[in-house]
Amino acid sequence: MADQDTRYEAVRSRDARFDGEFFFAVETTGIYCRPSCPAVTPKRHNVRFFATAAAAQGSGFRACRRCRPDAVPGSAEWNVRADVVGRAMRLIGDGVVDREGVAGLAVRLGYSARQVQRQLTAELGAGPVALARAQRAHTARVLLQTTALPVTEIAFASGFASVRQFNDTVRAVYAATPTELRAAARAARRRATPSAGIPLRLAHRGPYHAGTVFDLLRREAVAGVEEMSGPVGRRTYRRTLRLPYGSGIVAVDERAGDPGRAVSAVHAGGWLDARLHLTDLRDLTTAVQRLRRLFDLDADPYAVDERLGADPRLAPLVAVRPGLRAPGAADPEEHAVRALVGRAEAERLVRAYGKALDAPCGTLTHLFPEPAVLAESEPDSPLGALAAALADGTVRLDPGIDRDDAQEALLALPGLDARTVAAIRARALGDPDVAPPGADVPDTWRPWRTYALHHLHAAEER
């Protein structure tokens, strides 16, 4: 097939632009890799292609130890697509299958479990259980190689139902026992302990214009919940997180660019360094996915820049800021409240109703108030109406919700105008193609109108 021939050319040229978009496996070695793997290019007739790492694992292939294909950025396709497969992939990434099972995933999507299984398997070559299993294996490897936690604790923190299932999966995916994986990263294990947090490299594809993202987060930071420290180019963003099993504190570093470049310098190093402190390690997968959405790490900057760079109005802006991202939200419900009330009022809400951390960390002292608390504390107001709708499920902003349905539900609430709802859709729901009412955003910028607006705003702020 022409599509497979194109994929093979990407493998032959070790094109990192396709990392995470597909995987290839070599039948003679039993190994699967990312397209940019530095190993010797296999012969075409020995290569098979897969849409997901789970599909490759399901066909009996093991992850390459050189290129670590399980650690690549996620496919940008899931951010764009609004169909059941795209929504399912966002939910699986958020850990819904681990917490609620396939039945819970199906309920959130509005389909039967059999329908979800059939659609995912037909398109991706793997069902929800296999996709979640691949994600658990990656979480397990991260914990084995970056912490000194007992193997038994890692097994359950990764989402496995038993130690035996954990051992069998790790051996099948990595062709190594958990002990062998840990031994291979002994130095990393000595540097990281549970009390010091979990060090992570949050991978991205292509250039990443970190400066604009950190500028935005600095302007929006809500005291008590977020903070930004350090000089421009080497800043650290820290915030608290409310998670399904507990709470967390995360720190993400702005990687410095070329000192000779502007302060918003681009780097193409492939990751952002982060560290997570969690009260319950079962939240690791969910926390990582929320950070990936916040920093827009699964975007395809090549596709975005190609489309927007072809427009005369945007071309000079893209040239100045290649790899510009459209940040999402670490907590969609929190962001919806903040979009409605503004930063100053959000800080008041944190002081009045936020849950205090058991152990404050620097200026981080609280979790953002839960919707149910705000609904009870601020009734008879637009904020109270929004909070009540979020608390009772009238409005859902989880990764698998249909964005059009969420927008319709938000617009039905008092005090939420179309512009505020558009802002919530772009950030809380991660829609890459939002055009606020009245904005001069032509259809030729589709499906990346959210990114186009970020380019225009960034240019105005200089």
NUKE-67971 format. One record per residue (C-alpha): residue number from 1; x, z, y. Coordinates in steps of 0.2 Angstrom, whole numbers, plus 5000, padded with zeros to 4 digits. Layout:
N
NUM;X;Z;Y
...
END
This chain:
462
1;5000;5000;5000
2;5006;4996;5018
3;5002;5014;5023
4;5014;5021;5009
5;5027;5008;5013
6;5027;5015;5031
7;5028;5032;5024
8;5043;5027;5014
9;5052;5020;5029
10;5049;5037;5038
11;5057;5045;5023
12;5071;5033;5023
13;5075;5035;5041
14;5072;5054;5040
15;5060;5054;5054
16;5055;5071;5059
17;5040;5065;5069
18;5031;5065;5052
19;5035;5082;5046
20;5019;5091;5042
21;5009;5074;5043
22;5013;5071;5025
23;5025;5076;5011
24;5034;5066;4998
25;5039;5071;4980
26;5052;5064;4968
27;5047;5062;4951
28;5064;5062;4943
29;5069;5079;4951
30;5052;5087;4952
31;5055;5092;4970
32;5044;5089;4985
33;5051;5087;5003
34;5047;5085;5021
35;5050;5067;5028
36;5066;5072;5037
37;5074;5080;5022
38;5093;5077;5023
39;5095;5074;5005
40;5099;5057;4998
41;5084;5045;5000
42;5076;5043;4983
43;5071;5026;4976
44;5054;5020;4981
45;5047;5019;4963
46;5051;5037;4961
47;5042;5043;4976
48;5024;5050;4977
49;5016;5054;4994
50;5004;5069;4997
51;4993;5074;5012
52;4997;5093;5009
53;5010;5104;5002
54;4996;5111;4991
55;4993;5094;4983
56;5011;5092;4979
57;5012;5109;4971
58;4996;5106;4961
59;5004;5090;4954
60;5019;5101;4947
61;5032;5098;4961
62;5043;5112;4968
63;5048;5115;4986
64;5065;5108;4991
65;5077;5122;4995
66;5086;5112;5008
67;5072;5106;5020
68;5059;5120;5016
69;5044;5108;5017
70;5032;5123;5017
71;5038;5129;5034
72;5035;5113;5044
73;5022;5113;5058
74;5004;5110;5053
75;4996;5093;5055
76;4990;5089;5073
77;4976;5080;5064
78;4967;5097;5061
79;4966;5101;5080
80;4958;5084;5084
81;4946;5082;5070
82;4929;5090;5071
83;4922;5086;5054
84;4921;5098;5039
85;4938;5095;5033
86;4947;5098;5050
87;4936;5114;5052
88;4940;5120;5035
89;4959;5117;5037
90;4958;5128;5053
91;4949;5142;5044
92;4960;5142;5029
93;4975;5143;5041
94;4967;5158;5049
95;4966;5167;5032
96;4947;5166;5029
97;4949;5161;5010
98;4960;5176;5007
99;4948;5188;5016
100;4931;5180;5012
101;4934;5169;4997
102;4928;5151;4995
103;4910;5157;4997
104;4914;5164;5014
105;4923;5148;5019
106;4908;5138;5014
107;4895;5149;5023
108;4906;5147;5039
109;4906;5128;5038
110;4887;5127;5033
111;4890;5119;5017
112;4890;5124;4998
113;4906;5129;4990
114;4905;5114;4979
115;4903;5102;4993
116;4918;5110;5002
117;4928;5109;4986
118;4923;5091;4984
119;4927;5085;5001
120;4944;5094;5002
121;4950;5088;4985
122;4944;5070;4989
123;4954;5069;5005
124;4968;5081;5003
125;4971;5081;4985
126;4969;5100;4984
127;4954;5112;4986
128;4952;5128;4996
129;4960;5139;4983
130;4975;5128;4981
131;4977;5126;5000
132;4976;5145;5002
133;4988;5148;4988
134;5001;5137;4996
135;4999;5147;5012
136;5001;5163;5002
137;5017;5157;4995
138;5025;5153;5012
139;5020;5170;5018
140;5028;5178;5003
141;5044;5169;5006
142;5044;5174;5024
143;5042;5193;5020
144;5055;5192;5005
145;5068;5184;5016
146;5065;5194;5032
147;5060;5211;5027
148;5066;5225;5015
149;5048;5228;5009
150;5045;5232;4991
151;5040;5217;4981
152;5024;5225;4976
153;5019;5227;4994
154;5024;5209;4998
155;5013;5203;4984
156;4997;5211;4991
157;5002;5208;5010
158;5003;5189;5006
159;4985;5189;4999
160;4989;5188;4981
161;4976;5198;4969
162;4990;5204;4958
163;5009;5205;4956
164;5008;5194;4941
165;4999;5180;4951
166;5012;5183;4965
167;5027;5181;4953
168;5020;5166;4944
169;5016;5157;4961
170;5033;5160;4968
171;5042;5154;4953
172;5030;5138;4952
173;5032;5134;4971
174;5051;5138;4973
175;5058;5138;4956
176;5065;5155;4959
177;5059;5173;4956
178;5055;5184;4971
179;5071;5193;4968
180;5081;5177;4969
181;5073;5172;4985
182;5077;5188;4993
183;5095;5188;4987
184;5097;5171;4995
185;5093;5178;5012
186;5102;5195;5010
187;5109;5195;5027
188;5093;5191;5035
189;5085;5206;5025
190;5098;5218;5032
191;5094;5213;5050
192;5075;5215;5048
193;5066;5231;5043
194;5048;5235;5043
195;5050;5246;5058
196;5060;5232;5068
197;5046;5220;5065
198;5046;5203;5056
199;5057;5190;5064
200;5049;5172;5063
201;5054;5155;5068
202;5038;5146;5074
203;5041;5128;5070
204;5035;5113;5081
205;5038;5095;5080
206;5047;5085;5094
207;5051;5091;5111
208;5043;5107;5118
209;5041;5109;5137
210;5042;5128;5135
211;5043;5132;5154
212;5025;5126;5158
213;5018;5136;5144
214;5027;5152;5149
215;5023;5149;5167
216;5004;5148;5163
217;5005;5164;5152
218;5014;5173;5166
219;5001;5169;5179
220;4987;5174;5167
221;4994;5190;5160
222;4982;5204;5159
223;4991;5221;5162
224;4990;5233;5147
225;4988;5218;5135
226;5001;5206;5140
227;5018;5206;5149
228;5032;5194;5153
229;5050;5199;5155
230;5067;5191;5158
231;5073;5177;5169
232;5065;5160;5169
233;5072;5150;5154
234;5075;5166;5144
235;5058;5174;5146
236;5050;5185;5133
237;5031;5185;5131
238;5023;5200;5123
239;5005;5205;5119
240;4994;5215;5108
241;4983;5207;5095
242;4967;5213;5086
243;4967;5207;5069
244;4956;5208;5053
245;4965;5223;5045
246;4973;5231;5060
247;4982;5228;5076
248;4999;5220;5081
249;5011;5217;5094
250;5020;5200;5096
251;5035;5195;5106
252;5039;5176;5108
253;5055;5170;5117
254;5057;5155;5129
255;5071;5146;5122
256;5083;5141;5135
257;5086;5122;5139
258;5101;5114;5146
259;5108;5125;5160
260;5110;5109;5171
261;5091;5105;5170
262;5077;5111;5180
263;5070;5128;5175
264;5056;5121;5165
265;5069;5112;5154
266;5064;5104;5138
267;5072;5109;5122
268;5070;5100;5105
269;5076;5114;5094
270;5062;5114;5083
271;5055;5132;5084
272;5051;5147;5095
273;5059;5163;5090
274;5046;5177;5088
275;5044;5195;5081
276;5029;5203;5074
277;5025;5221;5073
278;5009;5224;5062
279;5000;5239;5056
280;4994;5230;5041
281;5005;5216;5034
282;4990;5207;5026
283;4987;5201;5044
284;5003;5191;5044
285;4996;5174;5040
286;4982;5176;5053
287;4993;5182;5067
288;5005;5168;5064
289;4991;5155;5065
290;4984;5163;5081
291;5001;5162;5089
292;5003;5144;5084
293;4986;5140;5092
294;4991;5150;5108
295;5008;5140;5110
296;5000;5124;5103
297;5014;5122;5090
298;5005;5110;5079
299;5003;5097;5092
300;5010;5079;5090
301;5019;5076;5106
302;5024;5059;5101
303;5006;5053;5100
304;5001;5062;5116
305;5016;5056;5126
306;5014;5038;5120
307;4995;5037;5125
308;4997;5046;5142
309;5014;5038;5146
310;5005;5021;5146
311;4995;5026;5160
312;5002;5022;5178
313;4996;5038;5185
314;5002;5049;5171
315;5018;5040;5166
316;5030;5048;5179
317;5023;5065;5175
318;5025;5062;5156
319;5043;5057;5160
320;5047;5073;5169
321;5038;5084;5156
322;5039;5076;5139
323;5032;5087;5125
324;5021;5097;5137
325;5008;5107;5128
326;4990;5113;5130
327;4990;5131;5126
328;4976;5139;5116
329;4971;5157;5114
330;4977;5171;5103
331;4960;5178;5103
332;4946;5166;5107
333;4933;5179;5111
334;4944;5188;5122
335;4948;5172;5131
336;4930;5168;5133
337;4927;5184;5142
338;4943;5182;5153
339;4937;5164;5158
340;4920;5171;5164
341;4926;5187;5173
342;4944;5182;5179
343;4961;5191;5178
344;4957;5206;5190
345;4941;5210;5181
346;4949;5208;5164
347;4961;5221;5169
348;4948;5233;5174
349;4939;5230;5157
350;4955;5234;5148
351;4957;5251;5157
352;4939;5256;5155
353;4935;5250;5138
354;4951;5244;5129
355;4956;5253;5113
356;4973;5263;5117
357;4987;5259;5105
358;4993;5274;5095
359;5010;5271;5101
360;5012;5261;5118
361;5026;5249;5118
362;5033;5247;5136
363;5018;5241;5147
364;5008;5236;5132
365;4995;5250;5130
366;4978;5243;5124
367;4969;5231;5114
368;4957;5220;5124
369;4939;5227;5122
370;4929;5221;5108
371;4913;5211;5112
372;4902;5225;5105
373;4909;5238;5116
374;4907;5227;5131
375;4889;5222;5127
376;4885;5241;5126
377;4895;5245;5142
378;4891;5231;5153
379;4872;5227;5150
380;4861;5216;5161
381;4875;5205;5167
382;4882;5188;5162
383;4897;5198;5154
384;4885;5208;5144
385;4875;5193;5138
386;4891;5184;5133
387;4898;5199;5124
388;4881;5202;5115
389;4881;5184;5109
390;4899;5185;5103
391;4895;5202;5094
392;4879;5196;5085
393;4886;5179;5081
394;4874;5169;5092
395;4890;5162;5099
396;4904;5159;5087
397;4922;5154;5093
398;4931;5155;5076
399;4943;5140;5071
400;4930;5132;5060
401;4915;5132;5072
402;4908;5115;5077
403;4914;5113;5095
404;4898;5105;5101
405;4887;5118;5094
406;4898;5132;5102
407;4897;5123;5119
408;4878;5122;5118
409;4877;5140;5113
410;4888;5145;5128
411;4878;5134;5140
412;4862;5143;5135
413;4869;5160;5141
414;4866;5166;5159
415;4881;5165;5171
416;4891;5152;5161
417;4892;5135;5171
418;4898;5119;5164
419;4916;5121;5171
420;4918;5138;5163
421;4912;5132;5146
422;4924;5117;5147
423;4938;5129;5150
424;4933;5140;5135
425;4931;5124;5124
426;4949;5118;5129
427;4958;5135;5127
428;4947;5146;5115
429;4942;5132;5104
430;4958;5122;5105
431;4950;5105;5109
432;4963;5093;5115
433;4950;5081;5123
434;4941;5091;5136
435;4935;5084;5153
436;4928;5097;5165
437;4913;5091;5175
438;4918;5082;5191
439;4936;5079;5185
440;4944;5062;5187
441;4948;5060;5169
442;4946;5042;5162
443;4941;5038;5144
444;4958;5029;5142
445;4966;5046;5141
446;4956;5050;5125
447;4959;5059;5114
448;4971;5069;5125
449;4962;5072;5141
450;4966;5091;5140
451;4984;5087;5140
452;4982;5075;5154
453;4974;5088;5165
454;4989;5100;5161
455;5001;5087;5167
456;4991;5085;5183
457;4990;5104;5186
458;5009;5106;5182
459;5013;5092;5195
460;5002;5101;5208
461;5011;5118;5206
462;5028;5111;5209
END
